[in-house]
Amino acid sequence: MINLAIFRLVIIALASLTWGCSSGDGFRGGENERKPVSDHSQNAVPEEDSFVFKGTYSFIIRKKRTNKIICSGTATITRIGATTTTEGLAPCHDPTFKLVQSEITFDSAGKEIEVPYEEIERLGVDSRFSRISQKGDTRFIPFKPNFIGPIIQDMTKFADIDFKEDVQVIHDTGDPENPREAGNGVIHAKTLESGISYQPEGNPEVFDQVIRYQLNAEGFDTLSAPADLGLYDVYEMYYNTQPIVILNVHIESDISDFEYGKAKSVLGDIAFGALVIDLNLIDFQTTPDE
């Protein structure tokens, strides 16, 4: 299931980009942060064939314990209308790891259901994060914080984010012997830096309107594979606000967090411990190929 979990990293990172995106310029905003109004005119999904974003990323997986790279490759992620597609391949080089997984491929994930802004506001939670109620076969109760902004004009208004929220997860596994799992935990959202410059590794461009934030998961110990559900010990992002570009996604979690069923979990954790995953922007575009 490692391939599925890693793909979901990509989808979680990009799923909310329809909020504030427009064809051609990749950003729509006013003089200040805009919140969706009741008719959702500021939170509208682009037209079905509207090009939103395309990024090419290097993808590296390494052992946290030794920093040794065990898998590496590239991925291309494209958003058109409400549809996100990704394709790529990361061969695994470590001989021990190859016994379990010779390569990591990229494929589709479940549909994500965003929570309307009015519902977020009604709950009285921090509205500077979008939230989702469901991802594929997984429900989040009440809602899982998902993505900062993304319409951000004044980054100082996002610099003090630091909150924790209790979340219950209900996951339909598809396993007849264990059809449903439930787990409870805490999501910790925190802005680490704002208004900084950042250059993704391997990219010649320096981006100068960047927010660095974390969305870490604590608990959820009763779930067989929390990382498959987008729940990581450390989930950190460098995100350029104008234009909207994800520059780096950094993840840390035990290898057992990526394996539904736990069959290889004990040996995997002994051999590899925590995995560190980095997705670094190589190139991007906000207009389609000619």
Buried (B, 14 or more C-beta within 10 A) or exposed (E): BBBBBBBBBBBBBBBBBBBBBBBEEBBBBEEEBBBBEEEEEBBBBBEEEBBBBBBBBBBBBBBBEEEEBBBBBBBBBBBBBBBBBBEBEBEBBBEEBBEBBEEBBBEEBEEBBBBBBEBBEEEEBBBBBBBBBBBBEBBBBBBBBBBBBBBBBEBEEBBEBEBEBEBBBBBEBEEEEEEEBEBBBEBBBBBBEBBBEBBBEEBEBEBEBBBBBBBBBEBBEEBBBBBBBBBBBBBBBBBBBBBBBBBBBBBBBBBBBBBBEEEBBEBBBEBBBBBBBBBBBBBBBBEBEE
